[in-house]
Amino acid sequence: MSPETFVLLSGALTFGAPLLLAARELWALRRDDGRRGGGLLERDRAPDVPPPSPAGGVRPLPDCLIPKPLPASAMRTREVEHA
């Protein structure tokens, strides 16, 4: 095999195959119209309706995110040194 042919085939394998696969995936995602093999699967789609929120519309914070007050012994006071 000549060096030119080797370089050409090596470049096609290195860069051509991944580019073709990426283009095929993008094309499959774009033509998602419900047909078989048309991109995203049903389980991968985002739900059309948002989940219901609790009464009042605001969810409470979990206990780990609520700041707890520091004990009095942990509070620091400023002291001014006199020279």
Buried (B, 14 or more C-beta within 10 A) or exposed (E): EEEEEEEEEEEEEEEEEEEEEEEEEEEEEEEBEEEEEEBEEEEEEEEEEEEEEEEEEEEEEEEEEEEEEEEEEEEEEEEEEEE
